[in-house]
Amino acid sequence: MSGLKFKKSQALSLSSLIDYQDASVVSKTIISKSSGTVTLFAFDKGQGLSEHTAPFDALVYIVDGTSTITISGKKMRSKTGDIIVMPANKPHALKAIERFKMLLVMIKN
């Protein structure tokens, strides 16, 4: 997946860079480098990502809406403006309580 095409050094609204789609999870890569990725996601209500692990810590910023994020069996509700660090090699999953958008930042070691 290629990165979004936009002029660097300009202010953009994260929420406007991605649209919701019915019964879907949509993703757009903003930056993809060997050192890590920055990806924007839009989840329709009830959609999510099943439990998985990642080899690197990941920062999640909730751009819009509400979700449940589960890390190592612990559920937490997240809302617009929240950030969560998901630790490397720990199982985690996400589910949209309502439509929500998130920015995922993964930096490789």
FIKOLZA-1660 file (N, C-alpha, C; in steps of 0.1 Angstrom, whole numbers, plus 5000, padded with zeros to 4 digits):
% residues 109
   i   px   py   pz ch aa at
   1 5009 4988 5000  A  M  N
   1 5000 5000 5000  A  M CA
   1 5009 5012 5000  A  M  C
   2 5006 5021 4991  A  S  N
   2 5015 5033 4990  A  S CA
   2 5010 5044 5000  A  S  C
   3 5018 5053 5003  A  G  N
   3 5015 5064 5012  A  G CA
   3 5005 5074 5005  A  G  C
   4 4999 5082 5013  A  L  N
   4 4990 5092 5008  A  L CA
   4 4998 5102 5000  A  L  C
   5 4992 5107 4990  A  K  N
   5 4999 5118 4982  A  K CA
   5 4994 5131 4986  A  K  C
   6 5003 5139 4992  A  F  N
   6 5001 5152 4997  A  F CA
   6 5014 5160 4998  A  F  C
   7 5013 5173 4997  A  K  N
   7 5025 5181 4998  A  K CA
   7 5030 5181 5012  A  K  C
   8 5042 5178 5015  A  K  N
   8 5048 5178 5028  A  K CA
   8 5048 5193 5033  A  K  C
   9 5049 5194 5046  A  S  N
   9 5050 5207 5053  A  S CA
   9 5037 5215 5052  A  S  C
  10 5026 5208 5053  A  Q  N
  10 5013 5215 5053  A  Q CA
  10 5004 5208 5064  A  Q  C
  11 4996 5216 5070  A  A  N
  11 4987 5211 5080  A  A CA
  11 4975 5204 5074  A  A  C
  12 4971 5192 5079  A  L  N
  12 4960 5184 5074  A  L CA
  12 4952 5180 5085  A  L  C
  13 4939 5178 5083  A  S  N
  13 4930 5172 5093  A  S CA
  13 4930 5157 5091  A  S  C
  14 4935 5150 5102  A  L  N
  14 4936 5135 5101  A  L CA
  14 4922 5129 5097  A  L  C
  15 4912 5134 5104  A  S  N
  15 4898 5128 5102  A  S CA
  15 4894 5129 5087  A  S  C
  16 4898 5139 5080  A  S  N
  16 4893 5141 5067  A  S CA
  16 4901 5133 5057  A  S  C
  17 4912 5127 5061  A  L  N
  17 4920 5119 5051  A  L CA
  17 4915 5105 5048  A  L  C
  18 4905 5101 5056  A  I  N
  18 4899 5087 5054  A  I CA
  18 4884 5088 5057  A  I  C
  19 4877 5080 5049  A  D  N
  19 4862 5079 5051  A  D CA
  19 4858 5066 5056  A  D  C
  20 4847 5066 5063  A  Y  N
  20 4841 5053 5067  A  Y CA
  20 4835 5046 5055  A  Y  C
  21 4834 5033 5056  A  Q  N
  21 4827 5025 5046  A  Q CA
  21 4818 5015 5054  A  Q  C
  22 4806 5013 5050  A  D  N
  22 4797 5004 5057  A  D CA
  22 4803 4990 5058  A  D  C
  23 4801 4984 5071  A  A  N
  23 4806 4971 5074  A  A CA
  23 4820 4968 5070  A  A  C
  24 4829 4978 5071  A  S  N
  24 4843 4976 5067  A  S CA
  24 4853 4983 5077  A  S  C
  25 4865 4979 5075  A  V  N
  25 4877 4985 5081  A  V CA
  25 4885 4991 5069  A  V  C
  26 4888 5004 5069  A  V  N
  26 4895 5010 5058  A  V CA
  26 4908 5015 5064  A  V  C
  27 4919 5013 5057  A  S  N
  27 4932 5018 5061  A  S CA
  27 4939 5025 5050  A  S  C
  28 4947 5036 5054  A  K  N
  28 4955 5043 5045  A  K CA
  28 4969 5045 5051  A  K  C
  29 4979 5041 5045  A  T  N
  29 4993 5044 5050  A  T CA
  29 4997 5058 5046  A  T  C
  30 5001 5065 5057  A  I  N
  30 5006 5079 5055  A  I CA
  30 5021 5079 5053  A  I  C
  31 5028 5071 5061  A  I  N
  31 5043 5070 5059  A  I CA
  31 5046 5055 5060  A  I  C
  32 5055 5051 5051  A  S  N
  32 5060 5037 5052  A  S CA
  32 5075 5037 5049  A  S  C
  33 5082 5035 5059  A  K  N
  33 5097 5035 5058  A  K CA
  33 5102 5022 5065  A  K  C
  34 5115 5019 5062  A  S  N
  34 5120 5007 5069  A  S CA
  34 5121 5008 5084  A  S  C
  35 5120 5020 5089  A  S  N
  35 5121 5023 5103  A  S CA
  35 5107 5022 5110  A  S  C
  36 5096 5022 5102  A  G  N
  36 5083 5021 5108  A  G CA
  36 5072 5027 5099  A  G  C
  37 5060 5026 5104  A  T  N
  37 5049 5031 5096  A  T CA
  37 5039 5040 5104  A  T  C
  38 5032 5048 5097  A  V  N
  38 5021 5056 5102  A  V CA
  38 5009 5053 5094  A  V  C
  39 4998 5047 5100  A  T  N
  39 4987 5043 5092  A  T CA
  39 4974 5048 5099  A  T  C
  40 4965 5053 5090  A  L  N
  40 4952 5058 5095  A  L CA
  40 4941 5047 5092  A  L  C
  41 4933 5045 5102  A  F  N
  41 4922 5035 5100  A  F CA
  41 4908 5041 5103  A  F  C
  42 4898 5036 5096  A  A  N
  42 4884 5039 5099  A  A CA
  42 4876 5026 5100  A  A  C
  43 4870 5025 5112  A  F  N
  43 4862 5013 5115  A  F CA
  43 4847 5016 5115  A  F  C
  44 4839 5008 5108  A  D  N
  44 4825 5010 5110  A  D CA
  44 4821 5004 5123  A  D  C
  45 4809 5008 5128  A  K  N
  45 4804 5002 5141  A  K CA
  45 4804 4987 5140  A  K  C
  46 4809 4981 5151  A  G  N
  46 4810 4966 5152  A  G CA
  46 4821 4959 5145  A  G  C
  47 4829 4967 5137  A  Q  N
  47 4841 4961 5130  A  Q CA
  47 4853 4962 5140  A  Q  C
  48 4863 4954 5137  A  G  N
  48 4875 4954 5145  A  G CA
  48 4886 4947 5139  A  G  C
  49 4897 4945 5147  A  L  N
  49 4908 4937 5143  A  L CA
  49 4909 4925 5154  A  L  C
  50 4910 4913 5149  A  S  N
  50 4910 4902 5158  A  S CA
  50 4924 4902 5166  A  S  C
  51 4924 4894 5176  A  E  N
  51 4936 4894 5185  A  E CA
  51 4948 4890 5177  A  E  C
  52 4959 4897 5179  A  H  N
  52 4972 4895 5172  A  H CA
  52 4983 4901 5180  A  H  C
  53 4995 4899 5176  A  T  N
  53 5007 4905 5183  A  T CA
  53 5015 4912 5172  A  T  C
  54 5023 4921 5177  A  A  N
  54 5033 4928 5168  A  A CA
  54 5046 4928 5175  A  A  C
  55 5057 4928 5167  A  P  N
  55 5070 4927 5173  A  P CA
  55 5076 4940 5178  A  P  C
  56 5068 4951 5177  A  F  N
  56 5072 4964 5181  A  F CA
  56 5061 4971 5189  A  F  C
  57 5065 4980 5198  A  D  N
  57 5055 4988 5205  A  D CA
  57 5047 4996 5194  A  D  C
  58 5035 4999 5197  A  A  N
  58 5027 5007 5188  A  A CA
  58 5019 5017 5195  A  A  C
  59 5019 5029 5190  A  L  N
  59 5011 5040 5196  A  L CA
  59 4998 5041 5188  A  L  C
  60 4987 5042 5195  A  V  N
  60 4974 5044 5189  A  V CA
  60 4968 5057 5194  A  V  C
  61 4964 5065 5184  A  Y  N
  61 4957 5078 5188  A  Y CA
  61 4943 5077 5182  A  Y  C
  62 4933 5079 5191  A  I  N
  62 4919 5078 5186  A  I CA
  62 4916 5092 5181  A  I  C
  63 4913 5092 5168  A  V  N
  63 4910 5105 5161  A  V CA
  63 4896 5109 5162  A  V  C
  64 4887 5098 5162  A  D  N
  64 4873 5101 5163  A  D CA
  64 4865 5089 5167  A  D  C
  65 4855 5090 5176  A  G  N
  65 4847 5079 5179  A  G CA
  65 4851 5072 5192  A  G  C
  66 4846 5059 5194  A  T  N
  66 4848 5052 5206  A  T CA
  66 4850 5037 5202  A  T  C
  67 4860 5031 5209  A  S  N
  67 4863 5017 5207  A  S CA
  67 4866 5010 5220  A  S  C
  68 4867 4997 5219  A  T  N
  68 4872 4989 5230  A  T CA
  68 4885 4983 5225  A  T  C
  69 4896 4985 5232  A  I  N
  69 4909 4979 5229  A  I CA
  69 4912 4969 5240  A  I  C
  70 4916 4957 5236  A  T  N
  70 4920 4947 5246  A  T CA
  70 4935 4944 5245  A  T  C
  71 4942 4945 5256  A  I  N
  71 4956 4942 5256  A  I CA
  71 4959 4932 5267  A  I  C
  72 4964 4920 5263  A  S  N
  72 4967 4909 5272  A  S CA
  72 4955 4906 5281  A  S  C
  73 4943 4906 5275  A  G  N
  73 4931 4902 5282  A  G CA
  73 4924 4914 5289  A  G  C
  74 4931 4925 5290  A  K  N
  74 4925 4937 5297  A  K CA
  74 4918 4946 5287  A  K  C
  75 4905 4948 5289  A  K  N
  75 4897 4956 5280  A  K CA
  75 4897 4970 5286  A  K  C
  76 4898 4980 5276  A  M  N
  76 4896 4994 5280  A  M CA
  76 4889 5001 5269  A  M  C
  77 4881 5011 5273  A  R  N
  77 4873 5019 5264  A  R CA
  77 4882 5031 5260  A  R  C
  78 4882 5034 5247  A  S  N
  78 4890 5045 5243  A  S CA
  78 4881 5054 5235  A  S  C
  79 4883 5067 5236  A  K  N
  79 4875 5077 5229  A  K CA
  79 4884 5088 5222  A  K  C
  80 4877 5096 5215  A  T  N
  80 4884 5107 5207  A  T CA
  80 4894 5114 5216  A  T  C
  81 4906 5115 5211  A  G  N
  81 4917 5122 5219  A  G CA
  81 4926 5113 5227  A  G  C
  82 4922 5101 5230  A  D  N
  82 4930 5092 5238  A  D CA
  82 4942 5086 5230  A  D  C
  83 4952 5083 5237  A  I  N
  83 4963 5076 5232  A  I CA
  83 4966 5064 5240  A  I  C
  84 4971 5053 5234  A  I  N
  84 4974 5041 5241  A  I CA
  84 4987 5035 5234  A  I  C
  85 4996 5031 5243  A  V  N
  85 5007 5024 5238  A  V CA
  85 5005 5009 5240  A  V  C
  86 5005 5002 5228  A  M  N
  86 5003 4987 5229  A  M CA
  86 5017 4981 5229  A  M  C
  87 5021 4974 5239  A  P  N
  87 5034 4968 5240  A  P CA
  87 5037 4957 5230  A  P  C
  88 5050 4956 5226  A  A  N
  88 5054 4946 5217  A  A CA
  88 5051 4932 5223  A  A  C
  89 5048 4923 5214  A  N  N
  89 5046 4909 5217  A  N CA
  89 5035 4906 5227  A  N  C
  90 5026 4915 5229  A  K  N
  90 5015 4913 5238  A  K CA
  90 5002 4912 5229  A  K  C
  91 4994 4902 5231  A  P  N
  91 4982 4901 5223  A  P CA
  91 4972 4913 5225  A  P  C
  92 4967 4918 5214  A  H  N
  92 4958 4929 5214  A  H CA
  92 4948 4928 5203  A  H  C
  93 4936 4934 5206  A  A  N
  93 4925 4934 5196  A  A CA
  93 4918 4947 5197  A  A  C
  94 4910 4951 5187  A  L  N
  94 4902 4963 5187  A  L CA
  94 4888 4960 5182  A  L  C
  95 4878 4968 5187  A  K  N
  95 4865 4967 5182  A  K CA
  95 4858 4980 5184  A  K  C
  96 4851 4984 5173  A  A  N
  96 4844 4997 5173  A  A CA
  96 4831 4996 5180  A  A  C
  97 4830 5004 5191  A  I  N
  97 4817 5005 5198  A  I CA
  97 4807 5014 5189  A  I  C
  98 4813 5024 5183  A  E  N
  98 4806 5032 5173  A  E CA
  98 4817 5034 5162  A  E  C
  99 4813 5040 5151  A  R  N
  99 4824 5043 5141  A  R CA
  99 4835 5050 5148  A  R  C
 100 4847 5046 5145  A  F  N
 100 4859 5053 5150  A  F CA
 100 4871 5053 5140  A  F  C
 101 4879 5063 5142  A  K  N
 101 4891 5064 5134  A  K CA
 101 4903 5065 5143  A  K  C
 102 4914 5058 5139  A  M  N
 102 4926 5058 5147  A  M CA
 102 4938 5060 5139  A  M  C
 103 4949 5065 5145  A  L  N
 103 4962 5066 5138  A  L CA
 103 4971 5056 5145  A  L  C
 104 4977 5048 5138  A  L  N
 104 4986 5038 5143  A  L CA
 104 5000 5041 5139  A  L  C
 105 5009 5043 5149  A  V  N
 105 5023 5046 5147  A  V CA
 105 5032 5035 5152  A  V  C
 106 5039 5028 5143  A  M  N
 106 5048 5017 5147  A  M CA
 106 5062 5021 5143  A  M  C
 107 5071 5021 5153  A  I  N
 107 5085 5024 5152  A  I CA
 107 5093 5011 5154  A  I  C
 108 5100 5007 5144  A  K  N
 108 5108 4995 5146  A  K CA
 108 5121 4997 5154  A  K  C
 109 5125 4987 5161  A  N  N
 109 5138 4988 5169  A  N CA
 109 5150 4986 5160  A  N  C
% end
